[in-house]
Amino acid sequence: MEKLSFKIATLHRGRYMLLMMLFVLALVYIVSRLPLSEVVKIMGSLFSLPLVLYIAVKCSRKPTVWTIDNESLTIEDPTSHKIIPLNTIDYVRNLRRSGGNLIIIKLKTGAHVRAWRNKLFESEDDLKNLCQSLKDSKIEYYDM
């Protein structure tokens, strides 16, 4: 098998959740201080939530490149580099979530490698091709 590379749009999930909470709290604080009626405050907050979501996603982006060759799966992002030998992978589970997927790689040693795929505000990535390559490599794959 030749070396195959796939670009996957992933998120730093902790940063995303923290930014969402901070932005929502800041939004609520600012709106509560405005001298407007309660209905206008609530409507303003509700219509501002998509902007908060957009900013949190854009600030938490962590695009990764997944490379599969005969012996290993390599996951590279801007801050780290993981090499996982294919013979140590027990199974791969792809769990669909709103806005993306949670990809769990269960290793035979009991450890897990998790990646949060993002579909919000992103163009199509190579997840389907990656999943097919994992199946072709005789790795147990679950799509849920």
HUNOR-V371351 format. One record per residue. N is the residue number from 1. PHI is phi in radians with two decimals (* if undefined). NEAR is the number of other ideal C-beta (glycine too) atoms within 12 Angstrom. D_LAST is the distance of its C-alpha to the last C-alpha in Angstrom with 2 decimals. Layout:
n/phi/near/d_last
N/PHI/NEAR/D_LAST
N/PHI/NEAR/D_LAST
This chain:
n/phi/near/d_last
1/*/16/27.03
2/-1.37/10/28.18
3/-1.34/16/26.90
4/-1.99/23/24.02
5/-2.06/21/23.38
6/-2.36/31/20.65
7/-1.67/23/21.10
8/-2.12/35/18.20
9/-1.45/33/19.03
10/-2.06/40/18.26
11/-2.09/38/19.77
12/-1.46/26/21.75
13/-1.09/26/19.91
14/-1.11/15/22.95
15/-1.10/24/25.35
16/-1.04/29/23.31
17/-1.13/19/23.24
18/-1.10/17/26.91
19/-1.13/26/28.03
20/-1.03/27/26.38
21/-1.12/16/28.19
22/-1.11/19/31.43
23/-1.17/29/31.52
24/-1.16/23/30.88
25/-1.09/16/33.57
26/-1.13/20/35.94
27/-1.07/29/35.37
28/-1.12/21/36.09
29/-1.10/14/39.12
30/-1.11/17/40.56
31/-1.14/26/40.09
32/-1.18/17/41.62
33/-1.51/11/44.74
34/-1.33/16/45.39
35/-1.46/9/48.19
36/-2.18/15/46.26
37/-1.24/11/45.50
38/-1.09/13/42.43
39/-1.10/11/40.86
40/-1.15/15/41.24
41/-1.10/21/39.80
42/-1.14/18/36.67
43/-1.12/14/36.23
44/-1.07/20/36.87
45/-1.13/26/34.26
46/-1.12/17/31.60
47/-1.31/14/32.43
48/-1.54/21/32.40
49/-1.05/20/28.84
50/-1.06/16/27.33
51/-1.15/20/29.87
52/-1.07/27/28.93
53/-1.08/25/25.23
54/-1.05/22/26.36
55/-1.13/24/28.69
56/-1.10/32/26.27
57/-1.16/31/23.66
58/-1.13/23/26.48
59/-1.38/22/28.00
60/-1.88/31/24.83
61/-1.06/29/23.81
62/-2.52/28/23.33
63/-1.09/26/22.67
64/-2.15/35/21.73
65/-2.07/27/22.51
66/-1.81/39/20.45
67/-2.14/28/22.69
68/-2.03/35/22.06
69/-2.24/19/25.14
70/-1.08/17/26.16
71/-2.04/17/26.08
72/-2.62/23/23.99
73/-2.00/37/21.32
74/-1.97/24/23.11
75/-2.05/32/21.73
76/-2.07/23/24.55
77/-2.27/22/24.94
78/-1.04/13/28.29
79/-1.99/13/28.89
80/-2.55/16/27.38
81/-2.56/16/26.75
82/-2.03/23/24.51
83/-2.03/19/24.91
84/-2.08/32/22.57
85/-1.08/20/23.94
86/-1.08/28/21.50
87/-1.29/16/22.96
88/-1.69/21/21.99
89/-1.48/30/18.20
90/-1.38/22/16.65
91/-2.80/24/13.03
92/-2.14/38/10.77
93/-2.09/25/7.36
94/-1.94/30/5.96
95/-1.80/18/5.01
96/-1.32/16/6.34
97/-2.27/20/9.71
98/-1.14/12/12.86
99/1.52/23/14.83
100/2.95/28/12.47
101/-2.39/32/9.71
102/-1.88/27/10.01
103/-1.79/39/10.27
104/-1.98/25/11.34
105/-1.85/33/13.71
106/-1.60/22/14.93
107/-1.59/22/18.50
108/-1.14/17/20.57
109/-1.39/14/22.99
110/1.78/9/20.67
111/-1.43/15/20.21
112/-2.17/19/17.15
113/-2.05/29/17.09
114/-2.07/26/15.13
115/-2.40/39/15.16
116/-1.72/33/14.60
117/-1.44/36/14.24
118/-1.95/37/16.33
119/-1.92/21/16.45
120/-1.35/26/19.36
121/1.02/20/22.76
122/-2.26/25/21.65
123/-1.39/12/22.03
124/-1.08/14/19.38
125/-1.91/27/18.56
126/-1.75/26/17.72
127/-1.08/30/13.98
128/-1.06/17/13.54
129/-1.17/19/16.57
130/-1.08/36/15.56
131/-1.07/26/12.38
132/-1.14/19/14.76
133/-1.16/28/17.35
134/-1.11/32/15.31
135/-1.12/19/14.69
136/-1.16/17/18.40
137/-1.46/26/19.42
138/1.15/16/18.28
139/-1.68/30/15.76
140/-1.11/18/13.08
141/-2.25/24/9.78
142/-2.09/20/6.19
143/-1.91/21/3.79
144/-2.07/14/0.00
